[in-house]
Amino acid sequence: MRKAALHKTGVPTSLPKRSDMVVEQIKSWIADEGLNPGDRLPQEKELMHHFGVSKGTMREALKSLEVQGLIRVSTGPKGGASVASVSLQRSMQLLANYFYFQDLTLRQIYAVRRLLEPELAAAAAEYLTEAELDALEKSVTLCSHPPTDRDMEHRQRLAELDFHDILANACRNEYLAFNCRFMNSLLKNCTVIKKIYSGEAQRASPARVRKLAADGLRAHLALLAAFRARDPARVRTLMLEHIVEAERHMVALEAVVVARFMDERPARRSAAAAE
């Protein structure tokens, strides 16, 4: 058992594990050396000698770095550890793990979406390529046909969120784009719209379901036209109106955020996602 250290207050606190200390030392070494993704770390024996630790401690440290996504470890005669770039999906997974234990609500998500999505859209307007504009149009086209079954309805809801992910991909502000991607991922993976997927809405309020889809389509068509016109001011206004309208529909259809862990695969199979 590790001994406890004392803060100035006299309250005992556990000393960090040796492997955790090595993890932080390796991180500092990677930064100091200016290593990039793909650059190889020294072999295990050299690392053990450099940091003065046992094989077990070094392997535990390397495993921790691998779990964090900071290195990639391969086996075989030419195996070893190399620096890796933390993937977008891994980053969102870890952040979602934090929110799993928080009381996250739909209104909280939309309060932030109202602030960020209009700015994301305006920022992306200048940089959207023809291929990205075509992808936006493809998303709109998929949603323009009346759904023939539950599966098509679900694919249309995902396509509505794909529209926003395309904008995030085009945005040059990575921090803004990451936050918007993460919110979209939560909506895809962790949002359940009770009245649609319980069948209650089709029986009691089919008009509300149709209006959700129709209003989303109308908003995306208007946004697409503004993007093609390279009009960021118009885009910003339209996106704010769209997010406000989408939230109103989601609340009316009793959408809720459920506690759910997110895996590292792209978010594609939520039980019930929509804007």
N, C-alpha and C positions, 0 to 999 in steps of 0.2 A: 504494500500500500504506500502511495506517495505521501510524504510528509506535508503538512500544511504550513504555509508561511503566514505571517501576520501583517495586516495593514497597520497604519499608524493608530487606527481606532482600536486595535487589539482583536479585531474580528478575523478568524482564520480563513485563509483562502488556499485552494489547492495550487500547488506548483504546476506549471505547464508540463505536459509529457515531453520527453526528450525528442520523440519523433515530430511533435508539433513545432518545437523549436527549430529542428532541422528544416521543416517545410518553409518556415519564414526565412531562414538563412538562404535556402535555395532560391526562393522568390527574389530576395535582395540580390543574389549573385546573378540571376538571369537579367534583372534590370541593370545592374552595374556593368555587365558585359554587353548590354545592348543586343541580346539574342532575339531572333525573330522566329516565327513559326517555321518548323522544319529543321532548325538548327539542332544538332545533337548535343546532348549532355555527355560528360565523361562517363566511362564505364563504371559499373557499380563499385568495383574495388577501389577505383580512384576516388569516387565520391566518399566512400567509407573512410579512406585515409584522410581526405581533405577536411571532413567534418568531425573526424575522430569518434565514429560511432560503429556499433556492431552491424552485421549483415541484417539482422532482424529489424533493428531500428531504421536502417536506411530503406529497406523494402516497405516498411510501414509508411515512411515519409513519402516515398515515390507513389505508393498506392493512393495516399491522400491527395497528392497533386494531380494524379490521374482522374480521380473522382471529381475534383474541382474543374477538370477540363483544361488544366494548364500544361500538361505534358501528355504524350502518347507513348506507351511502352509496348515494344514488340519483342517477340521471342526468337530463338534461333541463333546460329553462329554470328550473324551480323545484327542481332537484336540490341535493344537498349532503349534509353529514354530520349525523346526529342521534344522540343518545345511545340506546343499546340496553341491555336487560337480558340478561345472559348466560343462555342457556337451560340448563335442567337437562341436556338431552341433550349440549350442547356441553361442559359441565363434566365430565360422565362420560366423554366421548370423550377429552378431554385427559388425564384421570387414568388412563384405560385405556392411553393411549399410554405413560405412565410404566411401568406394570406389564408392558407388552409385553416389556420388556428385563429383568424381574426373574424370579426363580425362584419364582413364586407357586404354591402347592399348595392342593389341596382342603382339607386339614386346617387350613391357615392361615385360609382363609375361614371354615370352620365354627367354629374357635376364637373368632373375633370374632362370628359369628352367635349362638353360645350366650350371649354377653354382651349383645348389643344387641337381638336380636329379641324376647326376653321383655319388655324394657323398652319397646320400641316398641309392642308389642301392648297392654301395660298402659296406656301413655300414650294410645293411640288409643281405648281402650274407652269413655272418657268422652265422646268427641266424635264418634263414628260417627253419621252421619245415617241416616235410613231408606233413602235412596237408596244409601248405601254399604253398609248391611247387606244390601239387596237384591242389590247387586253381588257381595258375598261369597257369598250364597246361590246366585246364578247360576253362579259359579265352581265351587261344590261340586256343583251339579246336573250340570254338564258332565262332571265327573269320576265321577259315580255310575253311568254306563252302561259296560258292557264295550266296549272299543274294537273297532271293526269292521275297521280297517286301520291301517297305519303312520301315515298322516296324522292320524287321529283320536287315536292314541296320543300323537303329538307335540303336538297341540293341548291335550290333557289335561295334559301336563307343563307347558306354558306357562301354562295356567289355574291350576295349583297355585302358580306363582310370582306370577301376577296377584293372587292372594289376599293375598300379602304386600305387593304394591305398593299395594293399596287401603288397607291399614293405614298405610303410609307417607304416603299422601296425607291421611289423617285426623289424623296426628300433628302437634301444634302445635310440637314441638321440631324446627325445620328441620334442625339439624345432625345430630341422631339420624336423622331421616328420610332425609337425603341419603346417609348411610353405608349404611343398609339398602337403599335403592334401588340404590346402586352395587353392592353385593354381589349383589342379585337380577339386575342387568344382567350381571354377570360370569357368573353361573350360566346365564343365558339365551344369552349370546353365546359364551362361552369354555369351556363345560364339555361334554365328550363322554363319554357313558357307553358304554364299549366293548362290554360284554356285551349291551346291549339292541340297539344299532344295528349290530352285526356279525352279529346273528342267533344268536350263541352261547348267549345266555341262554335263548331259546325252545327250543333243542335240549337244553341241558344243565341248566338251572335255571329252568324256567318258574314254579315255585312262588315263587322269589325275586322275579321280576318282578311276579307277582300280589300278593304281600305288600307290595311297595313301593307299589303303587297303593292297595291296601286300607288300609294303615296311614295313608297320607297322607289318604285320604278320611275315615277315622275321626277323625283328629286335627282336621281342618278342621270336621267336624260338631260335635265337642265344643267347639271354639273358637267357632264361630258361636253355639252355645247360650249360652256364657259372655258373649259380646259382647251378645247380646240381653238378658241378665240384668244387664248393666252391672256385671260383677263383675271388676275389674281384678286382684285377687289370684289368682282362679281362672285368669284368662287368662294371667297370668305363668307359673304353674306348668305349664299345658297347653302353652304355647308352648315352654318349655324342653324338656319331654319330647318334643315334636314334632321339634325341631331335632336333638336327640341321636339320636333314632330315624332321622331322615332321613339323617344323616351315616353311621350304621351301614350303611344300605342302599346308599348311594352308594359307600362303600369296598368293600363286598362285590361290587358290580357294576362295579368297576374304573373309576370315574369319574375323569377327569383334567382339569386346566385346561390348555388349549392356548393357545399364543401366537397372538393374533388381534387385528387392529386393529378398533376399533369405529367405525361411521359415526354420523352425526348423526340418522339416522332412529330412531324408537322401536325398542327391542330386541324383535323378534318372530320372527326366523327362524333361531335357532340350529340347527346341524345336529343337536344332541341335548342337550336341556336337561331338568333335573328338579330336585327339591328335594334 
